[in-house]
Amino acid sequence: MSLTRTVELIFRRFLPSPFVIALLLTLVTMGLALIFGDFSQEDHVGKDVLKSWERGLWNRELLVFAYQMMLILVLGHVLVLSKPMERLILRLTSLTRDGASAALLVASTTMLVSFFNWGLGLIFGAILARKVGEYAQRQQIPLNYPLIGACGYVGLMIWHGGISGSAPIKVSEPGHLAGLMKAGAAGAESRLYPETIPTSDTIFSTPNLVVFVLVFGAICALVYYLGRTTGPSAISLPSYDFAPRETSSASGAERLDRSPVLSTILGSLIFIAFLVQYLPQLKTLNLTPDMLNFFMLGLAILLHGSIRNFLQATQEAIGDTAGILIQFPLYFGIMGIMTESGLIHRISDFFVTVSTERTFPVFTFFSAGLVNIFVPSGGGQWAVQGPVIIEAAQRLGVSLPKAVLALAYGDQLTNMLQPFWALPLLGITRLKAREILPYTLLFMFVGGIIYLAGLWFS
């Protein structure tokens, strides 16, 4: 049995849905807290575990975080459903000349778009791969369609080090680190955490940008080579239709819903308010989730041309977020148990024992890759794993921006192995997981070497 079939079999037969995994992780965390937990309250330990779980589930700061992460995904998806993005995709599709150019086109544009917004990149890459396959079918251009599908997914290997990366963009928010850690740290100790880690130290730092350029170049070279050397596959695809738009005449109040003037006014007001509020932060390259979402909201309204089109696209985009949205409270409950029981301290003690300042980012990278298999949400993973990494990094004297990027690199890398986020792409391209896995595993191997080298030598 080939490696890719083995990987697919493991995920299909032995790994349940991410929501069930979150439930199982909750039960495991409860069990560990019952055995190893150290609660300060005088209640029975079982009550302490349940109370800490409930407080974590409905932690207001973390619920705001969940909503911010969902908006990043939804608004990115809404953008790709707009008419200008449709025209862009069709224009790019017409550049296909052969299998190598098609693979290079899909992989390069998908990675660039995903660096800006992972939700946008996820759907953009899927639709572009599908339209390239249709174009090749019409023009009788031989190409390896599963390779093209894999190229449309490669953006998920660079997203967490990009502008919409959950961990880097969240730690740039003033007070986030202290709020994240306060349940597991004494008041005096919690003041040691910086008010903010600006994105100029993470996303826009020289080491991260160098790593991104190296990964981008290596993957582009790899897919071009694969496009030239792998045999073509049979393609039989019906035409993929973009989101339908209302064309019939409107009357009464419906005119406001379909008015391009109203959407232009609203979108323009959002951009004016954006510049008034965030121009100083833009000058210092310090992005926050609110800033990114505000910008994408205004852009999405303008690109859709009417409030009605915008709301129709939003309704379609929200459906793909349901599975992740309902998982976030479970991740927060796990975090609540870990912090209040002292498990975070115990786990960080282990990291401190086995790591040095040099090796800690490498351990973080591998542990993040492993955790991503079970918690396939960057935001959820940050909520669960972030406090452990931050505390251990503080105690070892490791640069916090580097620790955050180590988690981001590990999380994004194993998306090439974990098929959860590939589901939208598989649905749009009509491919199967086992067809794209041989190529995504190659992407993971090449990218992993570069990420590890970047962490070791930076």
N, C-alpha and C positions, 0 to 999 in steps of 0.2 A: 504494500500500500504506500502511495507517495506521501511525502511530507504534508502537502497541502490537503490531501484527503484526510489525513490523520488529524490535522488541526481542525478542519471543518467538522469531523466526527466528534471530536472532544467538545467543541462549542455546542453542537447540535444535541448531543446525547447527555452530556454530563454537566453542562452549565444551564441553569434555569434562567428565566427572564431577569433583567436587572432589578426589577422591583422585588422579586422573590429573593434575590441575592441581598438586597438592602435589608429585607426582613430577617434573613438568616444572620447577617452581620450584626443586626441589632440584638438578636438573641445571644450570639457569641459574646458580644460586648457586655451584656447584662451578666452572663455567667462569669466572665473574667472579673467584673466589678464585685460580684458576690464573694469571689474567692480572694482576690488580691486588693480590693478597694479599701481605701482609708477615708471614711467620711467623718467629718467633724461633728455632725449632729448626733444626738443621743437616741434617735429613733432606731428601730430595727433596721438592719442593713438592707433587707428586701424593700422596705418602704423608702429608704434613701435612694436606692437604685431607681425605683419607679418615679419618685419625685424629680430626680435629676433628669430622667428621660423626658418627662412631661415638660419641664422647664426648657430643655433643649429644643423640643419639638416646636414650641411657640416663642422662641427667642425673637424678639421684635427686630433687633438689628440684623439677625441672620435671615429673617423673612424678607426684609428689604433687599438684602443681598440676592436672595433667590429671584425676586421680581426683576432686579436689574439684569441678572444673567438671562432670564427668559426674554426680556425685551431685546437684548443683543441678538438672540437667536431669531425671534419673530421678525424684528425690523430688518434684519439681514435677508431673511426669506422674502419679506414683502418687497424689498428693493429689486430682487432678481425677477419678480413677476411683473415689473413695470414695462411699458412699451419701449422706452429707450434701451433697457437692458435686453429686451427681445431682439431689437434691431442690431445691437452690438454682437449678440451671440450668432445671429444669422450672418453678419458680416465676417466674423471670425471663421465661421464654418466654411465660407467660400474660399478661404486661403489654403484649404487642404489640397495637397498635390500627390502625396504618397503616404505610406504607412509611417515613415520616419517623421515627416513634417507634421502629420496629424498628431502623433504622440507628443512631439515637442510643443505643438500649439496648445493642446489641452493641458498638459502638465504645467507649462510655464504660466499660462494665464490663470489657471486654478490656484497655483501657489501665491501669485501676486494678489489675487482677490481675497484669498483666505488670510493673508497677512493683515489685510484691512479689517475683515469681518468673517469669522468662521461660519456663521449661519448663511451669509451670502455666498461664500466660497463653496459650501457643501452642496447647495442647490444649483449654483452656477456651473460647477464642474460636472454635475450629473446631467444637466440639460445640454451643456456643450458637447459632452461625450456622445449623448444620444443623437444630437443633430449632426455631428461629424459622421457617425455611423450611417445615418440616413443619406447624407450627401455622398458618401463613398458608395453606397448602394446604388444611388441614382446615376452617378457618374462612372460606375464600374471601376472604382479605384480599389485595388486589393490592399487590405490592411487587417491587422490582428485586432478585432473588436474588443475582446477581453482586456488586452493591453490598454486600449483607449479608455475603457471603463475604469481600470486601475488608475490611470493618469487623472481621471476626473475626481478621484478620491484622495490623491496625494496631498491636497491642501490640509487635510486633517493631521498631517505629520509636522506642519510648521505653525499651526494656528496659535498655540498657547504661548509662543514667544512673540506673537504679533500684537497688533493694536487692540484686539478684542480678547486677549488672553485673560482668563478669569483671575488667576493669582496675581500677575503683574499689575493689572489695571485696578484690582481691588485694594492692594496694599498701598497704592498711590492715593487712596482716599483718606483724608485727614481723620485720625483717630481709629482707623479700622484695626490696626494691630493691637492696640490696647484693649479695644472692645472684644476682639477675638480671644485674647489671652486672659482677660480679667477673671473669668470663672475658674481658671486653673492656676492663678498666680496670686501671691499676696499683694496687698496694695502697694507697698514700697517697691516690690520687685517689678510690678506691672509698669511703673513709671520709667523703667529702663528701656522700654520699647519706643522706637522713634515715632513721632507723630505721623510721618508719611515716608514711604519709599517712592520717590518720584519715578515716573516712567523713563526719565532721562538716565536713570541708573539701571534700568532693567531693559525694557523694550528698545529704547533708542541708545543704549550703551554701545560703545565700540565693539566689545566682545560679542554681544548678541547679534549685532548687525553683520559682523564678519562671519559668524556661524551661519546666519541665514543665507548670506551670499554664497558661502561654500556649499551648503546643502542644496540651494537652488541650482547652482552650476553643476554639481555632481548628478543630481536627479535629471536635469535636462540632458546631460551627456548620456546618462544611462538609458533613458527612454528613447532617445534618438538612435542609439546603438540597437536596442531591442526592436525598434520599429523597422530597422533595416535588416535584421538577422532572423527574426521570427517569421514563421509562415503565416499567410493570410487565413482568415477564418470566414466561414459562411455567414452572411448577414441577411436577415429577413425581418425587417422592421416596418410596421405601419407608421404613418406620419404622427409625430408627437405634436399635439395642439397646445399652445400656450393658453393661459387663463382667458376665458371668454370675457368680452366687455360689452356693456349695454350700448346698443346703437339706435334703439327706437326713440322716438320723440318723447319729451317729458312735459308734464303740465303741473301747474300749481307749485306746491312746496318741493316737488321732486326736482325742479329746476335748480334749486340750491344744492341738492345732493350731487348733481351732475355739472355744476357750474365750474369751468376752468378758472374763472376770475376769483371765486371764493377760495379755491385751493391754492391759487398763486398768492393771494393776500395772506392766507394763513401760513403757508410755507415761508414766505418772505419775512413775516413777523417773527417766526421761529429763528431764522438765520440772524436777524438783527439782534434779537434777545441773546442768541448764542454768542455773538461777537461782544456785546456789552458785558455779558457775565464771564466769559471764559477767555477773552483775548489775552489777559495777563498770563494765564496758565499755558496758553498755546505758545507764548514766547519762550517759556522755560521747558517746553516739551513735557509737561506734566498732565497726562490725560487721566480722567476718572470715568467710571461707568456712566454717571449722569451726563457728562459732557458728550461721550460717544453716542449715547442713546438720543440725546436732544438733537444732535447733528443728523443722525440717521432718520429721525422722525420727520424733520423738515425736508430732507432730501426725498424721502419716500412719498410724502404728500405732493411735492412738486413734480416728481417724475410720473406719478400716476395720473395727474391732470384733473382729477376730480375726487371729491370725498367718497363718492360711491365706489369708484374703482379701488381706492385705497382700502376701504372697509371690506370689499370683497376679497382682496388679496390678503388682508389681515386674517379674515376668517379661515381662509385656506391654510395660511401659515401656522395658525394656532394649533391646528389639529396635530401637527408633528411634534408639538412640545408637551403634550399631555403626559407622556410616559416619564419625562424628566421632571416636570413640575411637581408631580405627586411624590417623587422620590426625595426631593429636597428636605422636607420636614424629618424624614427618617434619618438622613445624614446628620441633621442638626441634633436629633435625639441621641445619636451615637456620640456626637461631640460632647453633648451635655453630660452624658454618663462618664466619658473618659476624663473630662476636666474635673468634675466634682468628686470623682472617686480617687483621683490621683494617678490614674493609669497613664496619663500623659507624662507625668514625671518619671514613672517607671520605664516607659518606653524610651524616653529621651535619655535616661540613665544608661540604657543599653547602647544607644547610639554613641554616647560619649565614651563608653567603655571600649567599644570596638573600633572607633574612628579617630582620626587625627584631623587637624585643620585641612590637610591636603586631600584626604580620602573621603571626608564627609560628603562633599557634593557628589562623588561617584556613588556612594551608598544611597544617597537620596535619589539619584537618577534611577537606579535599579529598583529601589523600593517603590518609587512612583509608577514605574512601568508595570510592576506587579499589581499594585493597588488598582490601576486603571482597568485591568482586566475584570475586576469585580465591581468597581465603582466607575462606570464609563461616562462620567460627567466631570469635566474639569472643575466646575464650581463646587459640586458635591465632594470631590476629592480634596479640594483646598480646605473645605470645612472640616473634614475628618483628619486629614494628614497635616495640614498647615500648622496647627498649634504645636505638634510634636517636632516638626522640622525647625520652626522658629525658636523654640526653647532650646533645643539641642545646639543649634547654630550659635545662639547667644553664649551658651556655656563653653563652646569650643573656640569662640572667637572667629567664627567663619563670617565672611561678608554676607549680610542678609539679602542683598540683591542677587548674589550668586546662588544662595540657597533657594530663593524663589525660582530662579531660572532653572536650577537643577530639577526641581519638581516639575516645572513646565515642560522641560525637554523629555523627561521620562514618561510623563502622562501622554504627551502627544505622539511619542514614538510608537507605542503599542496599539494605537488606533489602527495601525497597519495589520495588526494581528487580531484585534477585537472587532468582530463584525457588526457591533451594535449600531454605530453611526453610518455604516455602509447601507443600512436598510433602505433609506430614501433613494440612494443612488441605484441600488439593485432594482427597485421598483420602476424607476424612470428608464433605466437602460435595458431592462429585461434580461439582465445577466444573473448568474448564480454566484454565490460566495466562492465556491471552489474554482470558478473561472478566473477571478481577479486575484485570489490569494497568492499564486506563484509570483506574481509581479509585486504585490504589496509587501511580501516578505523580503524580496530583494531591496525594495525601497527602504524597509526597516533596517536591514543590515548595513546598507551604505550610510543612511542617516545616522544610525547608532554610532558608527565609528567617528563621524564628524562631531556629534554632540559630546561624546566622551572626551575626545581630544580637546574640544573647546573648554570643557570643565577642568580638565587636568592642567592645561597650559595657561589658562587665563588668570 
